[in-house]
Amino acid sequence: MAKSTQGVAQKLKELFTVQLIDSKIDQIQILKGELPIEVSDLEDEIAGLEKRIKRLEDNMSDIDQDISSHNANIKESTALIERYEKQLDDVKNNREYEALTKEIELQKLEIQLSEKKIRDANKAKELKTATLTDAQERLATKNENLKEKKVELEKILQKTEAEEKSLKEESDKAKEGIESRLLKAYNRVRSRYRNGLAVVTVERESCGGCFNRIPPQLQIEIGQHKKIIACEHCGRVLVDDDIADKLREQYGETATA
C-alpha cells in the first residue's frame, strides 16, 4: 500500500511540475500578446495587396496596349482615307466613285469606333489608376505597421526567446516521466481552458480552476495520495498543498499564475 501511495504522489508531483513549467511558458506567450498573430495577418494582407497591385499594373499595361493599337488603327484609316480621296480625282465612272466613297465612310466609321474604344479605355484606366493608388497607399501603410510590429516583437523575443526555449526543453523532459494516458488527459484538459490550467490545488475548500466547492471527504482523499482525483465539474487534476508548496518554492511560480 505504501508503494502505491508513493507512486500516486510521484505522478501528482510530475503533473504539477509540468503544469508549473507550462504556466511559465504561457506567461511568456501573454507577454507577446497578439503580436505574432498580428504580424502574420499583416504579412498575409501585404501579400494579397502586392498580388492585387501586380494585377492592376498588368491590366493597365494591357489597356495601354489596346489604346496604342486603336491609335494605330486610326492612323491607318486616316492614311487610307487620304489615299481614297486622292483616287476620287481620277475616277472614270460612278461605280468607282461609289466604291471609293463607301470605303471612305467605312474608314471613318473605323476611326469613330477606335476613338470610342480609346475613350472607354481611358475611363477604365482612370478608375484602375485610382484603385492602384489606393492599394499602393494601403500597402505602404501596412508595410509601415508591419515594420513597427516586427520591431516590437523582436524586442520581446530577445528578452524571452532563451527563457522560452529552456522552459520548453524542461517541459518536454518533465513529460517524459509521465505515462501517456495521463499526459493525453493533461493536454486535453489544458487545451480546454484559456488559462491552460489542467492541474490545480484546492483553495478555500474549492477547486483552484473552476472554484466549485470540493466536499470535505474528497479533500481528505486528495491529501492521502491514494489515487489521482479530478474535479467533477471541470476535469482538472487536484493536488494538495503538501505537494504544491514544495514545487512552487522550487519553481518560484504558482499554478494559478
Summary of the structure (lengths in Angstrom):
residues: 257
radius of gyration: 38.7
end to end distance: 34.7
largest distance: 128.8
contacts: 715
relative contact order: 0.15
helix: 78%
strand: 5%
